[in-house]
Amino acid sequence: QVQLVESGGGLVQAGGSLRLSCAASGRTFANYAMGWFRQAPGKERDLVAAISRNGINTYYADSVKGRFTISRDNAKITVYLQMNSLKPEDTAVYYCAAARTFQGALGYRPNEYDYWGQGTQVTVSL
């Protein structure tokens, strides 16, 4: 069982930055690939970024490439999402999720993930 708690969301002006954190419980964090998803009102939950168990492999949605960076600290059992050059279209609830998978693998779809956080709101104003 893994419990995930996101933090770091808030209101920011366009062009600004936020750093989301996702703190996990349990000693098996290193067995999970991690992902950040987002969901805007009336839209589907989409993958923003993912990172493998050892942190070597990453994935970014085209819409955030070059602006967002996903990282993890297995010792601190925490995954981060650094978001720079934020745009109004980045406004959404952001969720972190954990996928039990083999070393080096990434999860790309919501149904590949086993555990979810409660979400944190990110609002980007003009």
GICORTA-V993677 format. One record per helix or strand of 3 or more residues. SS is the DSSP state (H for helix, E for strand). FROM is the first residue (numbers start at 1). TO is the last residue. If there is no record, write none. Layout:
# GICORTA-V993677
ss:SS from:FROM to:TO
ss:SS from:FROM to:TO
This chain:
# GICORTA-V993677
ss:E from:4 to:7
ss:E from:10 to:13
ss:E from:18 to:24
ss:H from:29 to:31
ss:E from:32 to:39
ss:E from:46 to:51
ss:E from:58 to:60
ss:E from:68 to:73
ss:E from:78 to:83
ss:H from:88 to:90
ss:E from:92 to:100
ss:H from:110 to:112
ss:E from:120 to:125
